[in-house]
Amino acid sequence: MAAWPGAFGGQNYRRILAILGVDIDAPIRSLPAETRNWVLLTDEQPTVDVEEFHYKGTYLSPKRWVEHTFHDSQSARMRAKAGEFMTERLCPSCHGKRLNPEALAVTIAGRDIAYATALPMTGLRDFLTAALTHPDVVTLPAERLQAAHALIEVLTDLLRTLIDLGLGYLATARPTSSLSGGELQRLHLATQLRSGLFGVLYVLDEPSAGLHPSDAEVLLGALHRLRDEGNSVFVVEHNPLVIGAADWIVDLGPGAGRYGGEIVYNGRSEGLLGWAPRRPRATWATILRPRPGPNFPASRAGG
């Protein structure tokens, strides 16, 4: 019962139980097992007239309330409260694979889909490529073999885009709630690269966050590809390499937090390199010395 909300919500459920004939003053352990289980666990939602207070009330068992609140509430505080009454355990039937036996009976190269989704994307790409030469695949009828080749080609092409964006270490079974902001943005970016859309404004907040410096140039290639397809890409960044590759730069400052908020530079990167701002030299140096690369040659990186 502790899971129920306070004030009117919990009192409402108690009133309904009394109307349904449950002794709400008795210790719950003293109730018959059938009654106790219904009170705590039922998925039924009976509605009764609460005549004393002139309204109709609908009953939610503590179990039903916890499930409903955890999945549907817009309040983070209420979801957190519901979460206190839940535990996470490995399913004894599927052992964490989250699929029924019929789905797991379908295999590719002797492996089920749970095995494939547990692999990092680089491993999944290699697995799918190797599957084309597996006896289970090469012995398929011609029509099915052609379909297998077409499907694996599409999957490996998508995986290649994700890997190129520095996400090759992720497994496709990984919960999105465990991803960083930069990882989520690059996942969305991979989808957009294949969409063929144009005339779209993309706004990205530090997409290079968590990205290894050696992979930053691949990210720049993806951003330039979106631009070249007829889109506008607005990026909030601190990475000097990304800043230096921009067509247009709006620099905010002169300091951070409450010391900023003013536009201290607005123009092309060429003008930024020759402009002397009125702010600490150490802060300015991070922009003057980006890592040289194909989009920011060494001749410009020196400042």
URKA-V202918 format. One record per backbone hydrogen bond with DSSP energy under -1.0 kcal/mol. NH is the residue of the N-H (numbers start at 1). CO is the residue of the C=O. Records with the same first field share a line. If there is no record, write none. Layout:
NH: CO + CO
//
This chain:
4: 1
11: 7
12: 8
13: 9
14: 10
15: 11
16: 12
17: 13
18: 14
19: 15
20: 16
21: 18
22: 17
24: 22
30: 27
31: 28
36: 32
37: 33
38: 34
39: 35
40: 36
41: 37
42: 38
48: 57
50: 55
51: 49
53: 50
55: 50
57: 48
59: 46
63: 40
65: 61
66: 62
67: 63
68: 64
69: 65
70: 66
71: 67
72: 68
73: 69
79: 75
80: 76
81: 77
82: 78
83: 79
85: 82
86: 83
95: 91
97: 94
104: 100
105: 101
106: 103
108: 111
111: 108
116: 112
117: 113
118: 114
119: 116
121: 170
122: 168
124: 120
125: 121
126: 122
127: 123
128: 124
129: 125
130: 126
131: 127
133: 130
134: 131
137: 134
138: 134
139: 135
140: 137
145: 141
146: 142
147: 143
148: 144
149: 145
150: 146
151: 147
152: 148
153: 149
154: 150
155: 151
156: 152
157: 153
158: 154
159: 155
160: 156
161: 157
162: 158
163: 159
164: 160
165: 161
166: 163
167: 162
170: 167
173: 117
174: 171
178: 175
179: 176
184: 180
185: 181
186: 182
187: 183
188: 184
189: 185
190: 186
191: 187
192: 188
193: 189
195: 192
199: 230
202: 232
204: 234
206: 236
209: 206
211: 208
215: 212
216: 213
219: 215
220: 216
221: 217
222: 218
223: 219
224: 220
225: 221
226: 222
227: 223
228: 224
229: 225
230: 227
231: 226
232: 200
234: 202
236: 204
243: 239
244: 240
245: 241
246: 243
249: 267
251: 265
253: 262
255: 259
259: 256
260: 257
262: 253
264: 251
265: 251
267: 249
272: 268
273: 269
275: 272
279: 277
284: 280
285: 281
287: 284
288: 284
289: 285
293: 296
296: 293
300: 297
301: 297
302: 298
303: 300
//
